[in-house]
Each structure stands twice: as C-alpha cells, then as structure tokens.
Amino acid sequence: MKAKIRDILAKHGRLPVSIDTLGDQDDLHAAGLTSFGSVEIMMALEEAFNVEFPDRMMNRRNFASVAAIESALQSLMHPQAA
Amino acid sequence: MNVVARISPTGVEPGSISDDRKAADQALVDKARIISRTIGAAHAADVDEKARFPQEAFDALKEKRLLGAMIPAAYGGDGASLAAIADICSALAQGCASTGMIYAMHQIKTSSLITHSADSTWHLDFMRRIAAEQLLIASATTEGGGVGGDLRTSVCGVDQQGDIFDLTKEGALISYGAQADAILITARRHPDAPPSDQVMAALTKDQYRLERTGAWNTMGMRGTCSDSFTFIGQAPAEQIMTRPFAEIASQSMLAHAHLLWASVWYGIASDAVARAEAFVRAEARKRPGTAPPGALRLAELLALLQNMKSLILAGIARYEGAKTDADELSSIGFVVAMNSVKIAASQAVGEIVTKAFVICGIQGYRNDSPHSLARHMRDAMSAPVMINNDRILGNTSNLLGVYKHDPSLLR
C-alpha cells in the first residue's frame, strides 16, 4: 500500500523533492506539499483505492506523511477497525 | 476529534454564550458605536481626502480599551465573542470604513495569537501586553518577488543563528505599518525551506525597521495607509509561533479575515442604506401624501441588506460551531463556506451601495451633500479586489474535484 501511495505522491504531489528521499514518517508539508498538491493526491487516491474521503477527513493532518495517508486510507477501507 | 488548543475566554462551554457574556459584549459594541458616531464619522472625510491614518478614532479605541476586546479575560482582555468583534467592525465602518478595516485586521492578527499561543510563554505574555498597553498589531504576509498577494507562499526565510533570528522581507504591503506597535510576519521556516513551509513570527516595533518603498494612493480605503515596505527585523527565536503558518492560516486567519472583512463591508452597506432612507424620508416630507419614486427601490434595498446580514450571521454561527474542532476548521467544506462568505459579501456591498446611489441621485453623487455616497462607493470597490475574488474562486475550484456540498438547510 505504501508503494502505491508513494507512486501517487510522485505523480500527483508536485513536491519540489523526490519522494524517494523522504521516509514514511517525514513531514510532507515541510517537504513542500501545498494544499493544491494535497487535493490532487486526494483525487488520485480516491481513484486508485476506490474510496471517498468524507469532508472531515480532508485535512492537513491526514496528509502529513506517507504513514498518515496510509492510516487514513485504512480507516476508510476498514471503518470498523478505526 | 483533533481539538484546537484554544484558550477558553471565560471558562464557559464553547459555542454557548451566557447572558453575562452577551451583556459584556453589548457594552463593548456600545462603546464602539459611540466612537464611530462621534469621532470616526467626524474625521472620515479628512482621513479619506488626505489618505491618512484615522488617529483620532484609534486614540479613542485605545482609551476605551477596545484593542484588547477579544483577548481572554485571563490575559487582561474582555474575552469578547467573534459576533461582538464583528459588530464592532460593522459599527466602526458605519462612521469610517478605514477605521473599521484597520480594527478588523488588528483583530484577525489577535485571533491567531489567541488560537495558537497555548504552548508558548512568550506569545501568552505578548497577549497580556496587547491588552495592557493597547498595542495595535499589523500583518506582513504579502511579498514582492512574484509572491504578491499569495499569502501561502514566501520568498524570504527565517535566518536563525543560535537563539536569535534575522528576517528581511522585501516589497511587503503592510496596512498601517508605520502606525502599528507590532507586526506578525510570515516567512519560510529557514531560507532553504520550500515556499509553502512557512512560519509566523511576532516582532515588536523596537525589533524591526521599515523602509517605505511605495505609498498607498488608492480610490478608496485610503485611511488604511497600506504602504509598501522592506521589513528588516531581528528577534529571539521564541517569538516564532510554534504552529506551522498553514495551520494558523486555516484555523484562525481564514475565518476571521473573511467574516470580519464582510462585517466591515456590511457597515459600509448599512450606512449607504441609512443615507438612502434619510433621502427618501426628506423627499416624502416635501410632498406629503405621495410616495417618492425612491421608496420602492428602498424597499428592494432593505431585502438585499437583510440578505447580506444573514450571510454574515450564518458564517459566524458556522465558525462558532467549528472553532474548537481542528478537523472541522481545516475541512474543505469549512474553507468553501468561508470563501463563499467573502465572495458573496464583497459583491453584495457594491450592489447595495450602487442601488442606494441611484435612490439618492445627484445628492448621492455630490461630495458635499449629507446624502453623499461617493466615499462609500469608493470604499466598497476595494471588497472584490482585497484578496482578489478570482483568486479565491480559483482556490475553491481546485477543491471541487473532491468536494460535494452539504444539501441540508439547518447544518
């Protein structure tokens, strides 16, 4: 799942650095992820994982790192476990 | 729920406003109303003509201790609700729109300190100073070098060495920069950080100098003295706010800016309608028994004014319901709602002043009649370009790929 997320970040994140230089916990916002970039990623994630982000989950915190995106996706795909 | 570390103004539950709070809020609004009628309105024409700072009004606001109105009582302020601050902005703008706008901008800065200072002793002390010394706070978020009005991007960066940092920002448009006692300024976290990785620092007047690079000579809102400056400052690192600017922007600035600006514009619109009312009444007195032609237009205008008022009050209610919930505050739905208040209110004020203008006819067109709407018209024209509506619509449209509006009426 992380590999797929990284792939999407590389294609749609518009990050000024390569995603390969960042760890799973590294702050994507500090790496230059803009709010416009997070919307692009969100759309790509919805498409790739066949999920829909509810309004309350579309926030900065859920897009702060690769790990945060993964946990947000998991809570969407397995709501009972969240 | 990700709770915003907000300092509770009075200790009461967020969202509920007690009777004591309401009475205290009303007392603050009443003070502002008197200042607006007696001092703001008296100097408005001169402030406008000379494009000068409304010094008399701000001397009075400081004397009545209204600059610390929003600061929690625990820090020496009055803990006023956003609704009360909005009403003060509107009341001040009814006498002098520049006074209302400067007061609004000061409170927008104060709201960021209130919302984001919980883990910083320096900033909590700074809030005490604002209340005790009635400091006027300005903002330096714009920048030359291709950034312009995009406050979420910086060219300059914080140059930190040990416990001290240096910051130079070029081409910043700083409203009442020369008159402010302190400035909240944005910059990259460090000079090599990406343009979007920003922090905000609070510097007091003794810690920076401003070199004026351009004068504010505009159609309206002339008293805000929004000159262009190069800001050169140095201060202890503890004065950099601990939360990233992106959070400050979305959790305190966005809502306060759009709602308080809209309240200022409501003040302009409301005074324009008052002038149209006075004109129609004067006409009616001249010809008893017949309704003047403007009366019908005035009835129409009152519906538009009510529409604008409802828009702002619904926006304030939405903020009150969201303010302690960081997830809700930074949700796309909330951003779209606040952006929409700005767009709709900035369009409404122009429309209302124009219609009032038609009612007052040549008396509205004159600069020297009691029904003159010339200044209102020019001040209202700032609304759609103050953070350009097309920029805001562009931001909102970027969100539409993932945002679906909530169709319910009561939520």
Boltz contact constraints between the chains, C-beta under 6 A:
constraints:
  - contact:
      token1: [A, 16]
      token2: [B, 194]
      max_distance: 6.0
  - contact:
      token1: [A, 30]
      token2: [B, 197]
      max_distance: 6.0
  - contact:
      token1: [A, 32]
      token2: [B, 194]
      max_distance: 6.0
  - contact:
      token1: [A, 32]
      token2: [B, 196]
      max_distance: 6.0
  - contact:
      token1: [A, 34]
      token2: [B, 196]
      max_distance: 6.0
  - contact:
      token1: [A, 36]
      token2: [B, 398]
      max_distance: 6.0
  - contact:
      token1: [A, 39]
      token2: [B, 398]
      max_distance: 6.0
  - contact:
      token1: [A, 39]
      token2: [B, 399]
      max_distance: 6.0
  - contact:
      token1: [A, 42]
      token2: [B, 402]
      max_distance: 6.0
  - contact:
      token1: [A, 43]
      token2: [B, 401]
      max_distance: 6.0
  - contact:
      token1: [A, 43]
      token2: [B, 402]
      max_distance: 6.0
  - contact:
      token1: [A, 55]
      token2: [B, 331]
      max_distance: 6.0
  - contact:
      token1: [A, 55]
      token2: [B, 332]
      max_distance: 6.0
  - contact:
      token1: [A, 55]
      token2: [B, 333]
      max_distance: 6.0
  - contact:
      token1: [A, 56]
      token2: [B, 327]
      max_distance: 6.0
  - contact:
      token1: [A, 56]
      token2: [B, 331]
      max_distance: 6.0
  - contact:
      token1: [A, 58]
      token2: [B, 331]
      max_distance: 6.0
  - contact:
      token1: [A, 58]
      token2: [B, 332]
      max_distance: 6.0
  - contact:
      token1: [A, 59]
      token2: [B, 327]
      max_distance: 6.0
  - contact:
      token1: [A, 59]
      token2: [B, 330]
      max_distance: 6.0
  - contact:
      token1: [A, 59]
      token2: [B, 331]
      max_distance: 6.0
  - contact:
      token1: [A, 60]
      token2: [B, 330]
      max_distance: 6.0
